[in-house]
Amino acid sequence: MVLVSRWLAMVAVALFTGSSAALQASKLQVVTELSPPHQTLVDGEVAGYSTRLVQAVLQQAGLAADIKLYPWARAYRMALQQPDTLIYNIARSAERESLFHWIGPVAAYQLGFVRLAHRQDIVLHTLADAQQYSIAVQRHDIAETFLTAHGFGQPGQLVLAADITESWQLLLNGKVDLIIDDPNALSAMATHFSIKPEHVTFAFAIAPLQQQTYLAASKATSSEIVAALQQAHREVAATALYRQVMRSEFD
């Protein structure tokens, strides 16, 4: 019995060591878009508040990964098609539920319409009020899906952009009337475009688009990696950094 017990213990240690070594050897890629203040680029490195949470989760899980910025549509396609690929900040919708492994929230958003401050002719009291205006949305973004489902489908009404920075450029250049963003992002985006924050106005909150957004993994990512990331996220979620970011209490 003693020999059997020792053998079982040795097997358990070997399995654990093998699993740990496999995780350490795994090389993930992490994809996201430029979207201050959560995803920024500083001296060639991806930074920002959500990025700090993602890095904390990876470190806690003992995993190495490169984080790269792409236009959202490309990042989304990569996470759909390529193994061992993580993506953030991605909205968790019914349509996407079965397409990814969901690790955990890394940001909270209250999305709504943003206009140029001098466009005081744009007055929004309801979602339907925005039907008369042109709106830039990111391709494959949750806002595109939501607006399309709510009747925003007339020719020229929705202008598809590659990422949030292109949407902002369309707004600032007068090519569209509205974009969709979070009020907490306006100051950071204004800094990115070297304009005063007073140049833009958050015009109307879209209640159904108030949500947490996630770190997710491609379906072809191994179950061991997914489990390690989910456990690491639970541990990071108990930290002060996590609470600060999820409450949008930025320093």
C-alpha positions as CSV (number, residue, x, y, z in Angstrom):
1,M,0.0,0.0,0.0
2,V,2.9,2.3,0.8
3,L,4.5,1.7,-2.6
4,V,1.1,2.3,-4.3
5,S,0.5,5.5,-2.5
6,R,4.0,6.7,-3.3
7,W,3.5,5.8,-7.0
8,L,0.2,7.7,-7.1
9,A,1.8,10.7,-5.5
10,M,4.6,10.6,-8.0
11,V,2.1,10.4,-10.9
12,A,0.2,13.4,-9.5
13,V,3.3,15.4,-9.2
14,A,4.4,14.5,-12.7
15,L,1.0,15.5,-14.1
16,F,1.0,18.8,-12.3
17,T,4.6,19.5,-13.3
18,G,3.8,18.6,-16.9
19,S,0.7,20.8,-17.0
20,S,2.6,23.7,-15.4
21,A,5.5,23.3,-17.9
22,A,3.0,23.2,-20.8
23,L,1.4,26.4,-19.6
24,Q,4.8,28.1,-19.3
25,A,5.7,26.9,-22.8
26,S,2.5,28.3,-24.3
27,K,2.9,31.5,-26.3
28,L,-0.3,33.4,-26.7
29,Q,-1.0,36.4,-28.8
30,V,-3.3,39.1,-27.5
31,V,-5.1,41.4,-29.9
32,T,-7.0,44.6,-29.3
33,E,-7.7,48.1,-30.8
34,L,-6.5,51.5,-29.9
35,S,-9.2,52.9,-27.6
36,P,-8.0,55.4,-24.9
37,P,-8.0,55.3,-22.0
38,H,-8.3,51.5,-21.9
39,Q,-6.0,50.6,-24.8
40,T,-3.3,53.1,-25.6
41,L,0.2,53.1,-27.2
42,V,3.1,54.5,-25.2
43,D,6.6,54.4,-26.7
44,G,5.6,51.6,-29.0
45,E,4.1,49.4,-26.2
46,V,0.4,48.8,-25.7
47,A,-0.7,50.4,-22.4
48,G,-3.9,51.7,-20.8
49,Y,-6.2,50.7,-17.9
50,S,-7.7,47.5,-19.3
51,T,-4.3,46.5,-20.6
52,R,-2.9,46.7,-17.1
53,L,-5.6,44.2,-16.0
54,V,-4.9,41.9,-18.9
55,Q,-1.2,41.9,-18.1
56,A,-2.0,41.2,-14.4
57,V,-4.2,38.2,-15.4
58,L,-1.4,36.8,-17.7
59,Q,1.2,37.3,-15.0
60,Q,-1.0,35.6,-12.4
61,A,-1.6,32.7,-14.7
62,G,2.1,32.4,-15.4
63,L,1.6,33.0,-19.1
64,A,3.6,35.0,-21.6
65,A,1.9,36.9,-24.4
66,D,2.5,39.7,-27.0
67,I,-0.2,42.4,-27.0
68,K,-0.7,44.0,-30.4
69,L,-3.0,46.8,-31.7
70,Y,-5.1,46.2,-34.9
71,P,-8.2,47.7,-36.4
72,W,-11.1,46.2,-34.5
73,A,-12.4,44.2,-37.4
74,R,-9.1,42.6,-38.0
75,A,-8.5,41.8,-34.3
76,Y,-12.0,40.3,-34.1
77,R,-11.3,38.1,-37.1
78,M,-8.0,36.9,-35.7
79,A,-9.6,35.9,-32.4
80,L,-12.3,34.0,-34.3
81,Q,-9.9,32.1,-36.6
82,Q,-6.5,31.7,-34.8
83,P,-5.7,29.4,-31.9
84,D,-4.1,30.6,-28.7
85,T,-5.5,34.1,-29.3
86,L,-6.9,36.5,-26.7
87,I,-9.0,39.6,-27.4
88,Y,-10.2,42.6,-25.3
89,N,-12.3,44.7,-24.8
90,I,-15.0,42.6,-26.4
91,A,-18.7,42.9,-25.5
92,R,-20.3,39.6,-24.5
93,S,-23.5,39.3,-26.5
94,A,-25.9,36.4,-27.2
95,E,-24.6,36.2,-30.8
96,R,-21.0,35.9,-29.6
97,E,-21.5,33.7,-26.6
98,S,-20.6,30.4,-28.3
99,L,-17.8,32.0,-30.4
100,F,-15.2,32.5,-27.6
101,H,-14.1,31.3,-24.2
102,W,-15.0,34.1,-21.8
103,I,-12.2,34.9,-19.3
104,G,-13.7,37.8,-17.4
105,P,-14.5,41.5,-17.5
106,V,-11.7,44.0,-17.8
107,A,-13.7,47.3,-18.4
108,A,-17.1,48.9,-17.9
109,Y,-18.7,51.1,-20.5
110,Q,-21.7,53.4,-20.8
111,L,-21.9,53.9,-24.5
112,G,-23.8,56.6,-26.1
113,F,-23.9,59.2,-28.9
114,V,-21.1,61.8,-29.1
115,R,-21.4,65.0,-31.2
116,L,-19.2,68.0,-31.9
117,A,-20.0,70.7,-29.3
118,H,-20.9,73.4,-31.9
119,R,-23.6,71.1,-33.4
120,Q,-26.3,72.3,-31.1
121,D,-28.8,71.5,-33.7
122,I,-28.4,67.9,-32.8
123,V,-30.8,67.3,-29.9
124,L,-31.4,63.7,-28.7
125,H,-34.1,62.7,-26.2
126,T,-34.6,59.2,-27.4
127,L,-32.8,56.6,-29.5
128,A,-35.2,57.3,-32.3
129,D,-34.2,60.9,-32.4
130,A,-30.8,59.8,-33.8
131,Q,-32.4,58.2,-36.9
132,Q,-32.1,61.4,-38.9
133,Y,-28.3,61.6,-38.5
134,S,-25.3,59.8,-39.9
135,I,-23.4,57.7,-37.4
136,A,-19.9,56.2,-37.5
137,V,-19.6,52.8,-36.0
138,Q,-16.8,50.2,-35.9
139,R,-17.3,47.2,-38.2
140,H,-18.2,44.1,-36.1
141,D,-18.7,46.2,-33.0
142,I,-21.6,45.7,-30.6
143,A,-22.9,49.2,-31.5
144,E,-23.2,48.3,-35.2
145,T,-25.2,45.2,-34.3
146,F,-27.4,47.1,-31.9
147,L,-28.2,50.0,-34.2
148,T,-28.9,47.7,-37.1
149,A,-31.3,45.7,-35.0
150,H,-33.1,48.9,-34.1
151,G,-33.8,50.2,-37.5
152,F,-30.6,52.1,-38.3
153,G,-30.2,50.7,-41.8
154,Q,-31.0,53.4,-44.3
155,P,-28.3,54.1,-47.0
156,G,-25.6,56.3,-45.6
157,Q,-27.0,56.2,-42.1
158,L,-24.3,54.0,-40.6
159,V,-20.8,54.6,-41.8
160,L,-18.5,51.7,-41.0
161,A,-15.1,52.4,-39.6
162,A,-12.1,50.2,-39.0
163,D,-11.7,51.3,-35.4
164,I,-12.7,54.0,-32.9
165,T,-10.0,56.4,-34.0
166,E,-11.3,56.3,-37.5
167,S,-14.8,57.0,-36.2
168,W,-13.5,60.0,-34.3
169,Q,-11.7,61.3,-37.4
170,L,-14.9,61.1,-39.4
171,L,-16.7,63.1,-36.6
172,L,-13.9,65.7,-36.3
173,N,-13.7,66.1,-40.1
174,G,-17.5,66.6,-40.3
175,K,-18.1,63.5,-42.3
176,V,-20.7,62.1,-39.8
177,D,-23.0,63.7,-37.3
178,L,-22.5,61.3,-34.4
179,I,-20.2,58.5,-33.1
180,I,-20.6,56.1,-30.2
181,D,-18.2,56.2,-27.3
182,D,-18.0,56.3,-23.5
183,P,-18.2,59.6,-21.7
184,N,-15.1,58.6,-19.6
185,A,-13.2,58.2,-22.8
186,L,-13.7,61.7,-24.2
187,S,-10.9,63.4,-22.4
188,A,-8.4,60.7,-23.4
189,M,-9.6,60.7,-27.0
190,A,-9.4,64.6,-27.1
191,T,-5.8,64.3,-25.9
192,H,-5.1,61.7,-28.6
193,F,-6.3,64.1,-31.3
194,S,-4.8,67.2,-29.8
195,I,-8.1,69.0,-29.3
196,K,-9.7,70.5,-26.2
197,P,-12.2,68.2,-24.4
198,E,-14.8,70.9,-24.8
199,H,-14.7,70.3,-28.5
200,V,-17.0,67.3,-28.2
201,T,-20.1,66.5,-26.1
202,F,-21.7,63.3,-24.9
203,A,-25.2,63.8,-26.2
204,F,-27.2,60.7,-25.2
205,A,-26.6,57.5,-23.2
206,I,-27.9,54.3,-24.9
207,A,-29.0,52.3,-21.9
208,P,-28.8,48.8,-23.4
209,L,-25.2,49.4,-24.3
210,Q,-24.2,49.9,-20.7
211,Q,-22.1,46.9,-20.1
212,Q,-18.9,45.2,-18.9
213,T,-16.5,44.2,-21.6
214,Y,-14.3,41.1,-21.5
215,L,-11.0,39.4,-22.1
216,A,-11.9,36.4,-24.2
217,A,-10.0,33.5,-25.8
218,S,-10.4,31.9,-29.3
219,K,-12.3,28.7,-29.3
220,A,-9.1,26.8,-30.4
221,T,-7.3,27.8,-27.2
222,S,-6.5,24.8,-25.0
223,S,-8.8,24.1,-22.0
224,E,-5.8,24.2,-19.7
225,I,-4.9,27.8,-20.7
226,V,-8.5,28.9,-20.5
227,A,-8.9,27.5,-17.0
228,A,-5.6,29.1,-15.9
229,L,-6.7,32.5,-17.2
230,Q,-10.2,32.2,-15.6
231,Q,-8.7,31.4,-12.2
232,A,-6.1,34.2,-12.6
233,H,-8.9,36.6,-13.4
234,R,-10.8,35.6,-10.3
235,E,-7.7,36.5,-8.3
236,V,-7.1,39.8,-10.0
237,A,-10.7,40.7,-9.6
238,A,-10.1,40.9,-5.8
239,T,-7.5,43.6,-6.2
240,A,-7.8,47.4,-5.8
241,L,-6.6,47.9,-9.4
242,Y,-9.5,45.9,-10.7
243,R,-12.1,47.8,-8.7
244,Q,-10.6,51.1,-9.8
245,V,-10.7,50.2,-13.5
246,M,-14.2,48.7,-13.4
247,R,-15.5,51.9,-11.6
248,S,-13.7,54.1,-14.2
249,E,-11.8,55.8,-11.4
250,F,-8.7,56.7,-13.5
251,D,-5.7,58.4,-12.1
